[in-house]
Structure formats: C-alpha cells, structure tokens
C-alpha cells in the first residue's frame, strides 16, 4: 500500500472515530418530527468529517456481499480502490422501475465500543450525513447517506424499511412507492410533498426525490405516520429510532351490561393487533369467568404476545355482576267484579319487577266491554328484559242486562287511534259537507314510478322554485344493496338558497304500508316542532345532496322507502332523484345515469297547487256527514306533467297533497272518525295539533272499519285536521262526522 493511500485511510478512521465516539450527549426526544435545524447545526460542526464518511460509504457497491464497517476492516481496506472500482449508481436500481434496492448485509464482526455507539436492543441508529446504520450491534450501509436538502432530513426509503421491518413495493399502476405496516399503508410519489396514510393526504416538509436512482423521503414522514419515537443526539450526530412496538389488546363483553350471577353467559370478543404487523401467538386472561357465580364487581384483564416475544400492556375492564334476576310478577284489577253487557270495564295494571324493567305486556280478552252474558276470563302476561315471564288470570261476570248496544258503545268509548267495526254500506248515503276548497301555490314533485326499481338510474327529475314538496316512494328490486338520493343542482348565474321546512322519512322496510305510515307521522311531527328545518346555499353550477335521511341507510333487496318533504327555494333548482349502488358517489353518478321509464301503473308527475284548504263555518255533527278525500269527483285529482318525458299526468289519489281542514263549529258530543273506501289504509292525521294514528298497531280496512280521531265535549268546538295520504295505502277515504249516542249513568 503506498503512502498516499495509507494517509487517506488513517484520516478516514480518525474522522469516523470523531463522529461516533461516545460523548456527553444531549439527546432530544422527538414527539412527531425531527428538528432539521438541529441536524443542520450538527452537520455544519463536522462538515469535513461527515462528508468524508458519506463519500466513502456512499460509494460502496450495493451488490457487494460484505459491507459491515468495523475497525479491523477500516484498517485494512484501501478506500481509494473501493471508490475507483465501484459505481454505486449502476448497482442501485430505480425504485420506480421496480428495482430490488437492498442495503448490504452486515459483516460478522461486532461493533467495537471505541469506534461506534452500540445500539440497544430494538434501536436503530442513523448517522447524519452518513449511510451508516447500527442495529443490534451490527453496522449496515444504506443505499444513500442520510441527507439534508433545503433544511429537510432525507433517508433512503428502502434501506430504512428493511431495518424497521416494514413491507415495501412499487405500485406501477399509480407510480407510487408503498410502505405497509399492519393495517397502515403509506404511499409516496417522486417530486411530491404530499403522501397518503390509509388514503388520507398528509403534507411533508419537502418533496420525495431520486438521488442516484435511490428514492429519498423525509425521515419524519415515516416516524410520524407510524408513531416511531426517536431521539436526536446532536453531540454524536445521530438519530436513534426506538423500534419497540408492543402489540395492543382489547376486548368487549356481550352483554356489556345486565350481567346476572349464575344466569348470564358472558361472551368475550377480543381484538388485538401488532403495529408491526406481527402475528399474535399467545394471550393471557386474569379474572375471566364465563358465568359469574356471585354478584359484585370484577376486574377482567387481557394481554397478548406477538411473534417477537413482546407482550402488550394489560387491558382491563370492570364488570358489575347483578344479583340473580327475579321474574316479574303479573297482576291487574278491574274496577268491578260484575258488569252489564255494554258496560265499560276499567283495567288497572299492577304488575311489578325487581328492577322495574318489564319489557312486554300481553293481554288476552281484555275487552272494553262484553255483549254476551256469562263468566269472562282475562289474563295478562308480562316479560322482563331477561325473558322471564309471569301470567295472572282473573274472571269477571257479565250479567244478562244491557247498558249500551255494541255500536253505541264503540262510538262513545273506543280510544283515539283505535278502530271498531260498523256497517260501512251506510257511508255513501251520508251527506257530503258542502265545503269550499282553496289551493295554495305549492309545487308537488311526485316520484313514484317505476315504483319497483330494477336498475340504477334517475327515477325522476324536475325543476322547482318557490314553495315545493317532494314525495318519493320506491322499492329496491335490483337484487343488491342500494341507496337513494335527492341531488339539488343550481343551473343559475346567482346562488340559490333552499330552505327545508318539514320532512318525514320512513324505511327501509319490507312493508310499503309501514314505510309510508312512518314517513307520514314524521312529516306531520316536523310541521309542529320544526326539527327538520335546514338551509342549503348552492353556488352557480353546484350540485349537492339534500334531504340526507333518504340516503342515511342502505336499502336491501325488496325494501321500501318513503319520503315527504316541504322546501322553498329563491331560484329555480333542479331536483334529481336517483337509486345507485350503495358505495357509489351520487354527485358523480347522477351525471351519467339513465333516466328510467315509468311503469305504467304508479304515478309520477309535477303538479301545481298541492296545498288544499277546506274550511266550513256552518255547524256539523248534528247528523251524519262526511268529507271526501281523493275520489277524483268531489275531490278532483291534480293535473300536471311528467318531468322526464313531458307527458300529461293525473295525481291519482292526490298523494302528496296536504289537506288543511278547518271545521269552525262542531256540535257538542260529536264523533269524528276515519273510514277508508279504496282498500287498506295505514297512516296518521293531526287533529288540533295532536298526531293520531290511523290506526294503532294496524291498518284500517275498507269499508267496514272506522278509526276514531276526535270527540267534542259538552260545548261546540273548532276542530282543525291536517291530513296527507300515506304512500303505500289506498284512496279514497272519508272523514265521518256524526252525533254521539247519549251517555248513560252506570
């Protein structure tokens, strides 16, 4: 070896010792990012030495078999020969070309304390302005030195990934370098300051770049995304990464509450993961019992171990075990033991439960009155939250005497929202209340055809301004999960403001009447409490999803939705009602979806004057009278056009019309009931601001069932009824107003 080479090698060894020799370190722990100013200051303090190390180590051929730098090898290696004979650019493939860049394997010689800082277990030491990395007592050479560029510290991504134990690949489709650790996925692009963590964009301090065909990224982008703690040692010019990553354990119990000693089978649902993606190989429980024998408070602790031998921190939950649940006790009384036929019976439920948590009551034969003499057995079964039951039975006597006939009794005592049977053939002979109807200027957009939707598409589209109402009622027949949306588009040169005034949504449900009934109830409720009011401002050219209740829940196959909403806009707004696959972006999809044809059976169309007011000031209730709704005779259909194909449309049944009926002089002791004439009806009406079911727990059948809405007392009253037909039900319907029978003393 000539004198020149020996002098250079000696200088190299001295400079390395100066860089890494242990000293009075001043470590700085990084919370989320390394201070690049600290690194710069350190680099400037030993610029010559660090540059020499970077030059020599950076030029080592990445395809070499042995690259561990030890003091012995430094003494015997001719650095000039290595530099002259090795082209690091040639041996390092571009990451974007799918090259297999790997740092060299370590040598067999351990690092000596007088040259290198020994790395503790689970630590990785990076040297500033150097390609050297120390891990578990071995030295590794990165494909490029740790580099500062524009004040940002960069590392060779492949070299760091291999040492930290991450997964790495190049996505040729997106031209992204991808790092994964367990469920964490990081994606980088050359010359971009933005990278993504599980799809969420993050900002780096500097853009990723290629250095001698090696992909370089800011070190802090890795440490921050993967929560790798580190320490900056400015004295020794190192960054120390702590790679200890404990697995994480947790669990839930089912049930989470209401656990009873000796009675409840507890199921433990475990969750565990390793931040490094290592398999979980062992678990440990403390205090676990599947059935607790005694009441009290118990602490359950769960830990897991990964394949590296690391145990998680213990995860604990405190469980309260209740004493054994006692069954409820069913009990009721009647106000008397003997009754006349047609005499009202009052039942008082006296059932109890040790936790006051009776979930269900089931009566048998608890009629309001009986109309045949004899012994009548009535029973009540109550069920608590644990499914334990109790039944109580009582017998009463019905005497062979009559207080009320059945029809008179039903008129007098049937509760609001309940129904009774009568002779419906008499209804067409009743006098029609000669009220005058006036219409309000509300535009009705009725979207109900094709009612059964077999493919993704636009089911209705219309432009509206001012006061509007949208009715949508559809069945998912696509055979897969879908969602429905109303997309509002402003095609004007000015902003458009949409105010939602009231809205009701029902479903998804397998039953059309159930969806329509619930949607109507919620719509009427929102008229009174204003809970659905909202404002949306659309900029020119902007589209936005409105009425979010419609799309909040996916529709499974054969399920039905029903929506009724009142809106007001100060500019013309285009409304597009669509059905799409559940994961589709509606604002993208609606622009290319086909407009579906109507089915020829159900109704769609746009209609003016959808608020209809009926006011009658003369006395009603002295004789049997009726108000007819939705018959296309006394109450004619709204006439309009189909918003998609422009054809003429007639609103059969006047679904979507809000009827505001005001009877200013209803006679004392009058009965108001709801009688369907077109078929089964299930919905709600609002009477004097009280929402009344039509009928409770069922629908009302035409023509011989009557649902009670209201009774006046001993004085004349003004009665106001708000009614809109529930989608899924049948029209026409009649509101009957008739005198009550005389009350009798009992």
Residue, then its C-alpha position, 0 to 999 in steps of 0.5 A: x500500500x503506498x503512502x498516499x493511500x495509507x494517509x487517506x485511510x488513517x484520516x478516514x478512521x480518525x474522522x469516523x472515530x470523531x463522529x461516533x465516539x461516545x460523548x456527553x450527549x444531549x439527546x432530544x426526544x422527538x414527539x412527531x418530527x425531527x428538528x432539521x435545524x438541529x441536524x443542520x447545526x450538527x452537520x455544519x460542526x463536522x462538515x469535513x468529517x461527515x462528508x468524508x464518511x458519506x463519500x466513502x460509504x456512499x460509494x460502496x457497491x450495493x451488490x457487494x456481499x460484505x459491507x459491515x464497517x468495523x475497525x479491523x476492516x477500516x484498517x485494512x481496506x484501501x478506500x481509494x480502490x473501493x471508490x475507483x472500482x465501484x459505481x454505486x449508481x449502476x448497482x442501485x436500481x430505480x425504485x420506480x422501475x421496480x428495482x430490488x434496492x437492498x442495503x448490504x448485509x452486515x459483516x460478522x464482526x461486532x461493533x467495537x465500543x471505541x469506534x461506534x455507539x452500540x445500539x440497544x436492543x430494538x434501536x436503530x441508529x442513523x448517522x447524519x450525513x452518513x449511510x451508516x446504520x447500527x442495529x443490534x450491534x451490527x453496522x449496515x450501509x444504506x443505499x444513500x447517506x442520510x441527507x439534508x436538502x433545503x433544511x429537510x432530513x432525507x433517508x433512503x426509503x428502502x434501506x430504512x424499511x428493511x431495518x424497521x421491518x416494514x413491507x415495501x413495493x412499487x405500485x406501477x399502476x399509480x407510480x407510487x412507492x408503498x410502505x405497509x405496516x399492519x393495517x397502515x399503508x403509506x404511499x409516496x410519489x417522486x417530486x411530491x410533498x404530499x403522501x397518503x396514510x390509509x388514503x388520507x393526504x398528509x403534507x411533508x416538509x419537502x418533496x420525495x426525490x431520486x438521488x442516484x436512482x435511490x428514492x429519498x423521503x423525509x425521515x419524519x414522514x415515516x416516524x410520524x405516520x407510524x408513531x416511531x419515537x426517536x431521539x436526536x443526539x446532536x453531540x454524536x450526530x445521530x438519530x436513534x429510532x426506538x423500534x419497540x412496538x408492543x402489540x395492543x389488546x382489547x376486548x368487549x363483553x356481550x352483554x356489556x351490561x345486565x350481567x346476572x350471577x349464575x344466569x348470564x353467559x358472558x361472551x368475550x370478543x377480543x381484538x388485538x393487533x401488532x403495529x408491526x404487523x406481527x402475528x399474535x401467538x399467545x394471550x393471557x386472561x386474569x379474572x375471566x369467568x364465563x358465568x359469574x357465580x356471585x354478584x359484585x364487581x370484577x376486574x377482567x384483564x387481557x394481554x397478548x404476545x406477538x411473534x417477537x416475544x413482546x407482550x402488550x400492556x394489560x387491558x382491563x375492564x370492570x364488570x358489575x355482576x347483578x344479583x340473580x334476576x327475579x321474574x316479574x310478577x303479573x297482576x291487574x284489577x278491574x274496577x268491578x267484579x260484575x258488569x252489564x253487557x255494554x258496560x265499560x270495564x276499567x283495567x288497572x295494571x299492577x304488575x311489578x319487577x325487581x328492577x322495574x324493567x318489564x319489557x312486554x305486556x300481553x293481554x288476552x280478552x281484555x275487552x272494553x266491554x262484553x255483549x254476551x252474558x256469562x263468566x269472562x276470563x282475562x289474563x295478562x302476561x308480562x316479560x322482563x328484559x331477561x325473558x322471564x315471564x309471569x301470567x295472572x288470570x282473573x274472571x269477571x261476570x257479565x250479567x244478562x242486562x244491557x247498558x249500551x248496544x255494541x255500536x253505541x258503545x264503540x262510538x262513545x268509548x273506543x280510544x283515539x287511534x283505535x278502530x271498531x267495526x260498523x256497517x260501512x254500506x251506510x257511508x255513501x248515503x251520508x251527506x257530503x259537507x258542502x265545503x269550499x276548497x282553496x289551493x295554495x301555490x305549492x309545487x308537488x314533485x311526485x316520484x313514484x314510478x317505476x315504483x319497483x326499481x330494477x336498475x340504477x338510474x334517475x327515477x325522476x327529475x324536475x325543476x322547482x322554485x318557490x314553495x315545493x314538496x317532494x314525495x318519493x316512494x320506491x322499492x329496491x328490486x335490483x337484487x343488491x344493496x342500494x341507496x337513494x338520493x335527492x341531488x339539488x343542482x343550481x343551473x343559475x348565474x346567482x346562488x340559490x338558497x333552499x330552505x327545508x321546512x318539514x320532512x318525514x322519512x320512513x324505511x327501509x322496510x319490507x312493508x310499503x304500508x309501514x314505510x309510508x305510515x312512518x314517513x307520514x307521522x314524521x312529516x306531520x311531527x316536523x310541521x309542529x316542532x320544526x326539527x327538520x328545518x335546514x338551509x342549503x346555499x348552492x353556488x352557480x353550477x353546484x350540485x349537492x345532496x339534500x334531504x340526507x335521511x333518504x340516503x342515511x341507510x342502505x336499502x336491501x333487496x325488496x325494501x321500501x322507502x318513503x319520503x315527504x318533504x316541504x322546501x322553498x327555494x329563491x331560484x329555480x333548482x333542479x331536483x334529481x332523484x336517483x337509486x345507485x349502488x350503495x358505495x357509489x358517489x351520487x354527485x358523480x353518478x347522477x351525471x351519467x345515469x339513465x333516466x328510467x321509464x315509468x311503469x305504467x301503473x304508479x304515478x309520477x308527475x309535477x303538479x301545481x297547487x298541492x296545498x288544499x284548504x277546506x274550511x266550513x263555518x256552518x255547524x256539523x255533527x248534528x247528523x251524519x256527514x262526511x268529507x271526501x278525500x281523493x275520489x277524483x269527483x268531489x275531490x278532483x285529482x291534480x293535473x300536471x306533467x311528467x318531468x322526464x318525458x313531458x307527458x300529461x299526468x293525473x295525481x291519482x289519489x292526490x298523494x302528496x297533497x296536504x289537506x288543511x281542514x278547518x271545521x269552525x263549529x262542531x256540535x257538542x258530543x260529536x264523533x269524528x272518525x276515519x273510514x277508508x273506501x279504496x282498500x287498506x289504509x295505514x297512516x296518521x292525521x293531526x287533529x288540533x295539533x295532536x298526531x293520531x294514528x290511523x290506526x294503532x298497531x294496524x291498518x284500517x280496512x275498507x269499508x267496514x272499519x272506522x278509526x276514531x280521531x276526535x270527540x267534542x265535549x259538552x260545548x261546540x268546538x273548532x276542530x282543525x285536521x291536517x291530513x296527507x295520504x300515506x304512500x303505500x295505502x289506498x284512496x279514497x277515504x272519508x272523514x265521518x262526522x256524526x252525533x254521539x249516542x247519549x251517555x248513560x249513568x252506570 
